[in-house]
Amino acid sequence: MSEVENTSFEAYLQRLMLSLEASLYEETTAQLANLHSAEIARLLEAIPPKSRIKLWLNIDAGTQGDILKDLSENVQSQLLNEMDVNAIVEATEGFDMDDLADIVPNLPESALHNLLLTLDHKHRNHLKHVLSYPEDSAGGLMDIDIITVRDDVTVRTVIRYLRLLKKMPSDTDKVFVVDRAYKYLGSIHISVLLTNEAEQNINPLINKTLQPISADMPAKEVANLFEQRNLISAPVVDENNQLIGRITIDDVVDVIRDEAEHSVMSMVGLDEEEDVFAPVMQSSKRRSVWLGVNLITVFIAVFFIGLFEATLQEKIALAILMPVVASMGGIAGTQTLILATRGIATGRITASNLKVLINKEVAIGFVNGIIWSVVIGIATYVWFSDLGLSLVIALAIIVNLIFAAFSGAFLPSLLIRFKIDPALAGGVILTTITDVIGFVVFLGLATLVI
């Protein structure tokens, strides 16, 4: 069990902050000595920028390199800008190509130039190859440090080759088999090599069921494949089926975490990479855009309310009950929206079964509408002793919950068709729809009945 797990994170952070405030930098460095690099990264992200920088500059270069891999992009960029060129080169020495590719966009230009000079021609070409793929694709995730063998050798030859390597790439659970043109043929698990006779030809041992991943496959789909097939690692091929790298489970865990953070943060218009202690103006600028979009949707709802101004003036109870209709529709729609968005992200919802989902959600909306319209109708009658008003709000609840369910199920696929992230825009649009529908139906019926 780690030091941070033995001591609560809050207590450990408090102790660290006290040492930093007292400028006891040697003490803070000592406090980090027994921690894993990921735990140090978490602590760095939890302290204000000035203290973070002071602590960072007191950490040795070797440890800095391991920590950089676990930092969020914004914090990573900030700390790299505080390091001199030689310190960056020393910290990133020995990085795998995929880790190096992740950090390159955040490097100062001078540091990048010096770092490239430390790489031999082969590794520079490898890095260039990895950077040629989008960051959120299989090519961007892959590690080019792989072990390959030909299909016409024996188990003894492969094991001797592995011994000559002295050190295997991290998380190596299998070797990949290629032909003379380096085209992917299959894989052999290390355990299979160890449990077969030395003179056994490897051809019959090749696992050909492990399908390679295309380099241009989106990272989300890669994560889904790993989840469905319980993979530890998987080969990556180019458009000619030539083996160019592999993806390991640690890279996929990062994708899953990033997707989860994106889904949560996007719902309120935040950047999942945003530093908690980012400068006020920087954070304000990002959030003001979202607030502006929200203001527009509010004015749309207000406009429709304004159409029934005379009705509202005549019956003040309508103004009191309006939030009930809007809130019920908003919650019901959001439930369906999250379900549909998640289903599309995991591949469980496609164009072929979308209609089934919509029908199911509309039916749920109708059932819940009936149940809660009775409850709200009775509560309204008890409160205002007005049968007409009770019937109006009951009917409005039914209609709004049905529309909310339909919108929540259909909206994500519609937004994706227009290349809009449903996690980012879905909530705002859905809220506007449920508010407008709820207000128009409620106030419209009230105008006719009351």
N, C-alpha and C positions, 0 to 999 in steps of 0.2 A: 504493500500500500504506500502511495506517495506521501511526501511531507504535507502537501496541501490537503490531501484527503484526511490525514491524521489531525491536522489543525484546520478548522473551518476557514474557508476562503476569506470570509469577512474579517476574521481575526488576523489572518496572515497579512491581508491588505492593510489593515489598520496599523500593524506593527511596522510594515514597510513604509507607510506614509509618515509615521512619526520619525523614523530614522532619516527620511529624506528632508523633512522640515527642519531637522536639527543638523543637516548637512553631514551626517555620518555615513559617507559614501562607502567606506571600507566595510562598515557594518551591514549596509544594504547588500553589498556584493556577497558577503559571507552568508547572508540569509538566503541567497539564491543558489548557493553552491550545491545543495542536494536536490534541487528541483529538476524536473524534466523540462526540456525546451518549450514544450507546448504550455506548461504551467507558467513559465516565465512570460511567455507571449501573452497569456491571459491577464497576468498581473500588469504588464506594460500597458495593455489596452484599457485597464481600469484606473489608471492614474492620469492626472492632468498633463498636458504636453510639456511644460517646463520641467516638471519633476521626471517625466518619462525620459526626456533627452539626457538629463544629468545622470540618471541611472544607467541608461543605455551606453553612454560613453565610458562607463566604468566596468563594463562587461568585456571579457577577453574576446578576441576576434573569432576564435574557434567556436565558442558558444554562440556568438552573434549570428554566425552562419546558420546554425540549427534553428535558432529562434526566428530568423527572417522567414523561413518556410511556413511558419504557423501564424504569422501576423496577417491581419486584414490588409487589404491593398492600400488604403489611405494611411494607416499607421506605418506600414512598411515603407511607403514613399517618403513620409516625414523623416523617419530615422535614417534612411539612406542619404537624404540630403544633408544630414548632420555629420556624415562620415567623410573622411578624405579618400582620395582615389586608392591609395595603397591599402587602407583599412578595408575598403569594399572588396578589392581583389583578394586579400587574405581571407576575408570572411566567406567568400563564395568559392574558394578553392576546393575542388573535390565535389562540387555539386553535380548531381545527375543532370543530364541535358533537359529533362522535363522540368526540374526545379529551376534550373538556370533560365529556361525560356519563360517561366512564370515571373521571374524577377526582372528580366531585361527591360520591359516597358517602364519600370519605375526608376531605372538607373540614370544618374546624370550622364550627359553625353561623354564627358571626359573619362568617367569611370568605365563606361561601356567600351570605349576605344581601348583603354588599357587592359580591360578584362579579355577582350577578343585577342589581344596580342599574347596573352598567356596560354591560349588554346592552340593546339597544333592544327594543321590543315584539315585533318579528318574530323576533329571535334567541331571546328568552325563550320564545316559543311553540314555536320549533324545538327548543330544549333540552328543554322539557316533553314534546314529542312523542317524542323519542328515549328519554327516561327512562321513558316509559309502557310500553316493551317490556322483557322480561327481558334481562339482560346477556348471557346465552348464547343469544340468538336473532338472526335476521337483522336485526330491527329494532334490537336493541341494538348490533349491529356497524356498522350503516350510517352513511354520511356524507350529510347532507342537502344539502350543497353540490354541486349538480349543474347541468349545462347542458341545457336543454330547448329544442326548436324545434317549430314546427307542421309538418304534412306538406304544406302548400300553398304553400311558399316555394321560392325558387331557391337554388342553391349560392352565388351572389353574396351573397344576403341573409344566409345563415348565416355566411359568412366575415366580412362586414362587422360582424355582431353580435359575433362572437368578438373582432374587433379593438377594438370599443367597450368590451369587458369589461376590456381592458388586461392582466388576469391571470386565467388559468384555474385551476380547482381542481387540486391536485396529483394526479398519476397519471391525468390525463384522457386517455383513448385513444379515446373516442367521445362523441358527443352523443346524447341520447335524444329520441325523437319522441313527442309526445302530441297528443291532440285537444283540443277546446275545454273539455272537462270534466276535462282533465289525466289522462285514461286513457292507459295505455301502449300505443303502437302498434309500437314497434321501436327500432332504433338505427342510427346511421351512424358508421362509423369515420372518424377525422380524415383518414387517408390517402385515403379515398374522396372526401372533399370537396376535397382538394388536387389530385386527379388527374382531376377532371371539369370540363367546361366551365362557365363562370360562369352561363350562362343555363339550365343543366340544372335541371329541377324535381327536388326531392329525393325525391319519392314513389317513383319506380322504384329509387332507391338504398337504400331502407330495408331493413335486415336484420331480417326478421321471425322468423328461426330462433332468435334469442337469447331464450329464454323468461325472463320475470321471476321473481324469487325472492319467495316470500310472506314477509311481515314476521315471521310467527310460526314460520318454519322454524328448527329447532335449529341452533346454530352448527356442530355436527359434520357435519350434512348439507350445510350451505353449503360447508364445506371439501371434502367429497367431490365436490360439483358442480364446484368450481373445479379440482380435480385431474383429474376425468374429462373436462372440456371445455376444459382449458388456458386458463382465463379470466384476464384482467387486471383486469376490472371487470365488474359485473353489476347490473342495475336491481333495485330492491326496490319491491314494490307492496303496498297494503293489501288488505282483503277486497273492495273495490270495483274492484280493478285500477287504482287511481289511483297514479301514480308518487310515491313519498315519499322516495326516496333511492337510494344506490348503495353497493355493497360493493367494495372494492379489494383487490388481492392482498396488500398489506401487513397488512391486518386478518386475512386468512385465514392468513397465516404465523404470526401470534400465536396463532390458534386451534390450529393444528397443533402448535406448540411446547407450548402449555398442555396439550393432550390427551396428548402424549407424557410430559410431566412428571407429569401426573395418574396415568397408568397405572403409571409406575415408583414414584412415591411412595406411591400408595394400597396397593400390594402389602404395604407394611410399616406401613400406618396413619399415614402422615405427610401433612401438608398441603403441597401443592405450592407454596403461597405463603409457607410458613414461612421466616422470616428465619434464616439460618445462625447468627447471633449473638443470637437472641431470648433474653429473660431465662430463667434456669434453671427457675423455677417455672412459667412459661407453657408452656415446652416439655415439662416433666415432666407437667403436667396433660394435655396432648394425648396424649402417648405412653402414659400409665398406663391410659387407657381401652382402648387396643389390647392392652396387656399383660394386662389383666383378661380380655378376650375370649379371648385365647390360652390363659390359665390354665384357663378353663372347658373349652376343647376338649382340653387336656392331661388334665384330670381324667376326661373322658369316655373317653379312650383308656386311662388308668390303671385305670379301673373294669373295663373288659373284660379287661385283663391280670390283674386280681385274681381274676377268675372261674377262672383256671387256675393259681392259686397252688400247689396240690399238685403239678401237673405240672412247674412250674418248679423246685420244691424237689427233685424226683426227678431231673431232668435239667438240670444247670447249663448245658450246651451250648446249650439253647434260649434262655436269656437272652443269651448271647453273639451268637447269630445273629438275634435279633429285629430289631435296627436295620437289617440287610441287607434284610429283607422290606419294612419300612416305608419305607426310603430309596428303593428301586427303584420302589415304587408312587408315592411322592410326586413323584419326578422325572418319571416317565412321565405322570402326571396333569397336572402343571404345564405340560409341553410342549403337551399337547392343550388345556388351559385357555387358555393365552395365544393359541394359534392360533384357537380358537373365539371368544374375546373380541375379538380384532382383526378377525376376519371379520365379526362382528356390527356392530362399530363402523364398518367401511368399507362395510357394506351387502352384502357378498358372501355372508353367511350369513343366511338368513331361515327362517321356518317351513316354506317350501316345499322347501328343500333340506337342512334340518337332519338328517333321517333318513339321507340319503346320507352326510353327514359322520360321523354316529355309527357307521354300519356300517363306514365306511372306518377310523376310528380304533380301533374294536374289533378289526378284522382286524389292524391294525398292532400292537395290544396283544398279540394272540394270537401273532403271528409273533415279536415280540421276547420274549414270555414263553417260547416254546419254546427260542429261542436261549440266553437268559440262564439259564433253569432248568437247562439242560445244564451250562453253565459253572459255575454256583454249586453245583449238585449234585456235580459232580466235585471242586470245591475243598473242599466240606464233607466228602466221603468221605476225601480225602487228609488233611484236618486231624483228623477225629474217628474215622475207620475205622468208620463206622456207616452201613450201607446204608439202614436205615429212616429215619434222620434226613435223609439225602441226598434220598430220595424225597419226604419230607414238605416240605422247604424248596423243592424243585423245583416241586412242585404248587402250593404257596402262592404262589410267584413268578408262575406262569402265571395263577392266579385273580386275584391282586392287580393285575397289569398290565392285564388285561381290564377289571376294575372301574374302575381308574384312568382308562383311556381313555374308557370310557362316561361316567363322572362328569365328566371334564374337558370333554367335548363337549356334554353335556346341561345342566350346571350354569349356565353363563352365561345361556342363554335362560330357564331357570327363575327365576333371580334377577331378571332384567329384568322378568319377568311380575309379580313381587312388588315392583317398583320399588326394587330393591336394586342398587347398583353392583357388577357382578361383579369389577371391578378392585380394589375395596376388600374385599369379603367372600369372593370366590371362593377365594383361596388358603387362607384359614383353614378354610373348610368342606371343601375338597378334601383338605387334609392330614388332617383328622379322619376323613374317609371312608376314605382309603387306609390310615391307621394302624389304624383299627378293623377293617376288612376283613382287612388283612394279619395282624394279631395273632390275630383269631378263627380264621381259616382255618389259620394256622400252628400255633397252640397247640391248636386243636380236633383237627386231624389227628394231632398229636403225642400227644394224650391217647388217641386210638383205636389208633394204630399202634405207638407205642413202649412 
